[in-house]
Amino acid sequence: MSAKPYSPGYLSKLERLTTINRGFFTYDEGMKLFDEARRSMAEGTAYAIEVGSYCGTSTAFLGLAAKATGGVVVSVDHHFGSEENGPSWESFDKSLFDRERGTVSTLSRFRSMIHSLDLEEYIAPVVSTTSLATKFLRDRADFIFIDGGHGEEVAFNDYFSYVSLVRRGGVLAIHDVFEDPSKGGRPPFEIYTRAVASEQFTYMSNLGSLYFLRRR
Ligand SMILES: C[S@@+](CC[C@H](N)C(=O)[O-])C[C@H]1O[C@@H](n2cnc3c(N)ncnc32)[C@H](O)[C@@H]1O
């Protein structure tokens, strides 16, 4: 495995850009995501999949793991936001609003993020829904990160669409897993418990609501 693919100056830029993207994903979560992805990618074929790119915060940390291992991260998102990114919701960012479509549109901010961090060589964006992307994403990945829509139907569709693509010994990461319902919505927690109940995955670690499971 190569040395750390960043300098202290690069890390401050990454931290600044993470803040600009407004807190769906924190810098500390990003560093944990980077560490776990890098480890798993180094043990396998250096291939990771992300579901839910939004403005590219988590993607950047996965991109660094790909850079460290000479691999690639495929990042899937239709880039029109989830229901919870819509105008009537708390997490709505009006600077991303596309009037014509009536939804947010995140592709441009996503591309700037990846470009300004010099990660374009390591990240393959797939601008698509999960349902379409999994028609052609067939190879097993070392690391899959699910952070797509948090509604029940969308979250379960992500889980069932990607779960069989985690290689044996590979890692499934899920964001926004809250055991306590007063802290956040249920579906990410429900797909996490589903994975554990399937007996195909065992709990590895978590940082707050970011959970990591290993495939047996
Ligand atoms: C919680 S955000 C992702 C946050 C991101 N990981 C970050 O670091 O900021 C969820 C994303 O999932 C995407 N999404 C929702 N449903 C989707 C679907 N069915 N297919 C593809 N992307 C979807 C939305 O467009 C949104 O950008």
The ligand as a Gaussian input file, in Angstrom:
#p B3LYP/6-31G(d) Opt

LIG

0 1
 C      -27.686000      11.709000       1.888000
 S      -27.299000      12.197000       0.254000
 C      -25.651000      11.593000       0.051000
 C      -24.665000      12.360000       0.889000
 C      -23.229000      12.141000       0.481000
 N      -22.802000      10.773000       0.709000
 C      -22.311000      13.137000       1.160000
 O      -21.194000      12.790000       1.519000
 O      -22.685000      14.304000       1.328000
 C      -28.257000      11.055000      -0.703000
 C      -28.056000      11.113000      -2.201000
 O      -28.702000       9.957000      -2.746000
 C      -29.207000      10.282000      -4.028000
 N      -30.279000       9.353000      -4.347000
 C      -31.492000       9.224000      -3.754000
 N      -32.208000       8.235000      -4.310000
 C      -31.437000       7.714000      -5.290000
 C      -31.626000       6.656000      -6.238000
 N      -32.745000       5.937000      -6.264000
 N      -30.642000       6.387000      -7.117000
 C      -29.474000       7.126000      -7.091000
 N      -29.249000       8.132000      -6.202000
 C      -30.202000       8.418000      -5.328000
 C      -29.666000      11.724000      -3.908000
 O      -29.678000      12.359000      -5.177000
 C      -28.647000      12.310000      -2.910000
 O      -27.649000      13.041000      -3.588000

